[in-house]
Amino acid sequence: MKKKLTYPLLAVVLVLWGLIFYRIFSGLSGSEPVDPVSKVAPPTEPQREKVEDDSLLLNYRDPFLGNMMEDAIDSADEELYADEYVEPEPYIDWSMVQYYGSVNNTKDGKTVALVSINGREYMLKPGETVDGYTLLSKTGNSIMVSHQGQVGTIAMQGQ
């Protein structure tokens, strides 16, 4: 039974590989003319009304109360179109500030923090300002620093 199927299957395999090689070599030769692309007009869409602004139409019936929501629309429109411009806060790169640790004075009980700002090292007490950075406080293994009205918490390096 195996020998009966071997020769027809071998013929099928040879025909398939022949088709594969024919397609590869005919594609590489490029002798066949390329059909020009027919120009098809794009489908036309029905004309729609142009909407002046992007707003939600909220004048549908309330599914729970059964009445229309017209009063809520007027008050919502007033809140959406406020003419106030809010200035974004400037971006502060807190990676320029590094906290290395602190030194405690046993006599006075005061703490001095070892801080690197923009690559320069400083010894700061709470309340001191260097290059616009103010050391606000030291808590555990971190310090709080203020710069341009923003407050950042800097963790000790190596923790």
ZIQUIGI-V448838 format. One record per residue. SS is DSSP state (helix for helix, strand for strand, loop for the rest). NEAR is the number of other ideal C-beta (glycine too) atoms within 8 Angstrom. D_LAST is the distance of its C-alpha to the last C-alpha in Angstrom with 2 decimals. Layout:
ss->SS near->NEAR d_last->D_LAST
ss->SS near->NEAR d_last->D_LAST
//
This chain:
ss->loop near->4 d_last->75.81
ss->helix near->5 d_last->72.98
ss->helix near->6 d_last->75.34
ss->helix near->7 d_last->76.70
ss->helix near->8 d_last->73.32
ss->helix near->8 d_last->72.15
ss->helix near->8 d_last->74.42
ss->helix near->8 d_last->73.95
ss->helix near->8 d_last->70.15
ss->helix near->8 d_last->70.30
ss->helix near->8 d_last->72.33
ss->helix near->8 d_last->69.82
ss->helix near->8 d_last->66.91
ss->helix near->8 d_last->68.91
ss->helix near->8 d_last->69.76
ss->helix near->8 d_last->66.12
ss->helix near->8 d_last->64.92
ss->helix near->8 d_last->67.86
ss->helix near->8 d_last->66.80
ss->helix near->8 d_last->63.22
ss->helix near->8 d_last->64.44
ss->helix near->8 d_last->66.99
ss->helix near->8 d_last->64.35
ss->helix near->8 d_last->62.08
ss->helix near->8 d_last->64.92
ss->helix near->9 d_last->66.53
ss->helix near->7 d_last->63.26
ss->helix near->6 d_last->62.84
ss->helix near->7 d_last->66.41
ss->loop near->5 d_last->66.27
ss->loop near->4 d_last->70.07
ss->loop near->6 d_last->70.23
ss->loop near->3 d_last->70.49
ss->loop near->4 d_last->67.62
ss->loop near->4 d_last->68.71
ss->loop near->4 d_last->68.14
ss->loop near->4 d_last->65.82
ss->loop near->4 d_last->67.91
ss->loop near->4 d_last->66.98
ss->loop near->4 d_last->66.47
ss->loop near->4 d_last->66.34
ss->loop near->4 d_last->63.14
ss->loop near->4 d_last->63.77
ss->loop near->4 d_last->64.51
ss->loop near->5 d_last->62.60
ss->loop near->4 d_last->64.45
ss->loop near->3 d_last->64.25
ss->loop near->5 d_last->61.83
ss->loop near->3 d_last->61.62
ss->loop near->4 d_last->59.01
ss->loop near->5 d_last->56.57
ss->loop near->3 d_last->55.93
ss->loop near->4 d_last->52.47
ss->loop near->3 d_last->49.99
ss->loop near->6 d_last->50.52
ss->loop near->3 d_last->50.84
ss->loop near->5 d_last->54.27
ss->loop near->8 d_last->53.71
ss->loop near->7 d_last->57.37
ss->loop near->7 d_last->57.55
ss->strand near->7 d_last->58.71
ss->loop near->9 d_last->56.17
ss->loop near->3 d_last->56.19
ss->loop near->4 d_last->55.87
ss->loop near->4 d_last->58.00
ss->loop near->5 d_last->60.47
ss->loop near->6 d_last->60.76
ss->strand near->7 d_last->59.74
ss->loop near->11 d_last->56.50
ss->helix near->7 d_last->58.03
ss->helix near->6 d_last->56.76
ss->helix near->8 d_last->53.10
ss->helix near->10 d_last->53.58
ss->helix near->8 d_last->54.75
ss->helix near->8 d_last->51.92
ss->helix near->9 d_last->49.29
ss->helix near->9 d_last->50.83
ss->helix near->7 d_last->50.57
ss->helix near->7 d_last->46.85
ss->helix near->7 d_last->46.12
ss->loop near->6 d_last->47.90
ss->loop near->5 d_last->46.29
ss->loop near->4 d_last->46.64
ss->loop near->4 d_last->43.41
ss->loop near->4 d_last->41.05
ss->loop near->4 d_last->37.44
ss->loop near->4 d_last->35.67
ss->loop near->4 d_last->32.30
ss->loop near->6 d_last->29.37
ss->loop near->5 d_last->28.29
ss->loop near->4 d_last->25.23
ss->loop near->8 d_last->22.45
ss->loop near->5 d_last->19.97
ss->helix near->8 d_last->16.77
ss->helix near->5 d_last->15.13
ss->helix near->8 d_last->17.26
ss->strand near->12 d_last->15.25
ss->strand near->9 d_last->12.01
ss->strand near->13 d_last->10.51
ss->strand near->9 d_last->9.93
ss->strand near->7 d_last->10.44
ss->strand near->8 d_last->13.73
ss->strand near->8 d_last->16.88
ss->strand near->7 d_last->19.13
ss->loop near->9 d_last->22.87
ss->loop near->4 d_last->24.56
ss->loop near->4 d_last->27.96
ss->loop near->4 d_last->27.42
ss->loop near->6 d_last->24.40
ss->loop near->7 d_last->22.98
ss->strand near->10 d_last->19.41
ss->strand near->10 d_last->18.76
ss->strand near->14 d_last->15.67
ss->strand near->12 d_last->14.94
ss->strand near->17 d_last->14.99
ss->strand near->11 d_last->16.06
ss->strand near->11 d_last->18.59
ss->loop near->6 d_last->20.50
ss->loop near->5 d_last->19.58
ss->strand near->6 d_last->20.81
ss->strand near->7 d_last->18.88
ss->strand near->9 d_last->19.91
ss->strand near->8 d_last->19.71
ss->strand near->10 d_last->20.23
ss->loop near->9 d_last->21.40
ss->loop near->10 d_last->21.38
ss->loop near->7 d_last->24.33
ss->loop near->8 d_last->24.45
ss->strand near->7 d_last->24.90
ss->strand near->9 d_last->24.36
ss->loop near->5 d_last->25.55
ss->loop near->7 d_last->25.93
ss->strand near->11 d_last->22.35
ss->strand near->10 d_last->22.46
ss->strand near->16 d_last->19.71
ss->strand near->10 d_last->20.58
ss->strand near->7 d_last->18.38
ss->strand near->10 d_last->15.24
ss->strand near->6 d_last->14.02
ss->loop near->3 d_last->11.44
ss->loop near->5 d_last->8.02
ss->strand near->11 d_last->9.76
ss->strand near->13 d_last->13.13
ss->strand near->13 d_last->16.13
ss->strand near->15 d_last->18.09
ss->strand near->10 d_last->21.62
ss->strand near->10 d_last->23.44
ss->loop near->6 d_last->26.90
ss->loop near->5 d_last->26.96
ss->strand near->8 d_last->23.76
ss->strand near->7 d_last->20.70
ss->strand near->11 d_last->17.16
ss->strand near->8 d_last->13.86
ss->strand near->13 d_last->11.16
ss->strand near->8 d_last->7.46
ss->strand near->10 d_last->5.98
ss->loop near->7 d_last->5.61
ss->loop near->3 d_last->3.81
ss->loop near->5 d_last->0.00
//
